[in-house]
Amino acid sequence: MFDTHAHLNATQFEEDREEVIQRALDEGVTHIVVVGFDRETIKGAMQLAEQYDFIYACVGWHPVDAIDMTDEDLDWIEELAAHPKVVALGEMGLDYHWDKSPADVQKEVFRRQIRLAKKVKLPIVIHNREATQDVVDILKEEEAHEVGGIMHCYSGSIEVARQCMEMNFYISFGGPVTFKNAKKVKEVAAEIPLDRLLIETDCPYLSPHPLRGKRNEPSYVKYVAETLSELKDLPLEDIIEKTSDNAFRIFNMNR
């Protein structure tokens, strides 16, 4: 299994990170992308990617913290993009739920990161919270289809998913698709073509059923794969193989 979005660099794993990583391996997780989205978490993602063969890094600037990003930070991200273990830029996007960073600042930081991704030829990982139309508009205006990427922890409509897939994006599902009351997310997941489907944990957040309320970790990505297997009426092995193939393709990695 390939966990395409994890935050093993989070403080929640400080006391038992090695054990968490070992549990993931024991459960059949073969690759993990750790996401850094500000100065501290980017450093943590890079350290883990350099320490473990099967861990890779995604580096970028989170929209909630867009107001803190400096020109030097963007230059640093550009430098890191040349590192062999950096496979994507992000997570980037828009988040209108929290009001720390004004919308206009978020949009500008988002656009600058898309332009950087096109310059360094890396895919992008999109964070979208309560900002769907603006996210889609910016992806179109900045011609993000040139690099493509991932709609991380997708919870939107099938119509928007189709627009994103037309722009060379993959649709990734995490813990919420396993929730018993997540009717809409389940319906959308069932509609996503197999060749555009990804799985993730977004750990330590969004633990899947039946572990809601507990700290999430990469080994739990199996619950997401199992749910997609049920929704697609396909063997679990097929879901694991296809989502892994898709991850290798979008991250431009060799198996």
Buried (B, 14 or more C-beta within 10 A) or exposed (E): BBBBBBBBBBEBBEEEBEEBBEBBBEBEBEBBBBBBBBBEBBBBBBBBBEEBEEBBBBBBBBBBBBEBBEEEBBEBBBEBBEBEBBBBBBBBBBBBEEEBBEBEBBBEBBBBBBBBBBEBEBBBBBBBBEBBEBBBEBBEEBEBBEBBBBBBBBBBBBEBBBBBBEBBBBBBBBBBBBBEEBEEBBEBBBBBEBEBBBBBBBBBBBBBBEBBEEBBBBBBBBBBBBBBBEBBEEEBEBBBEBBBBBBBEBBEEEE
